[in-house]
Amino acid sequence: MNEKGYRCYLEENNKREVRRTYIPIKDLAASDRKLEELLSKEWMWFLLPNNCANFAEEILQAGGANAGLYSNCPRLETFR
């Protein structure tokens, strides 16, 4: 999704961006493959551990990013 599409999504769904953090991804192709893999199967949203933060973590970490989000309970928050 490009920036224009993202802004449209926020507006149409009455959402707002709280914070944006730059996370370097070493292997974009691996990250893309993980995204496609996760989107190709039914995702079970059990609150914990399968939530939207965990979904994003899996994609980022597949690309070699060392990032997580303790405040939303997934694995390893490494940025503040």
Steps between C-alpha positions, in 0.01 A plus 500: 500500500639837409473813716188624322326165550604492865359849560178399326476187720544711814233747395245244379533293818517792743849395612801708596870435507635529853871458427727407214835331557766438236606134501772400254427176314811321372325260261188651342440191285489274808264743670275502191500119490394484866221750434373292207522183710300650786240650268454170318370317806231571755644694791357409838465815710512370858593834660823347632731407341338528155414866473578779253829587674613139474397495132719804431787357710508181296523695175769737628707228664485283187675789324774510762365785711565470870173651622213409725241657724479397866221743569270300275632169639681339206854384523797732514470875510843631409422864427354767723 
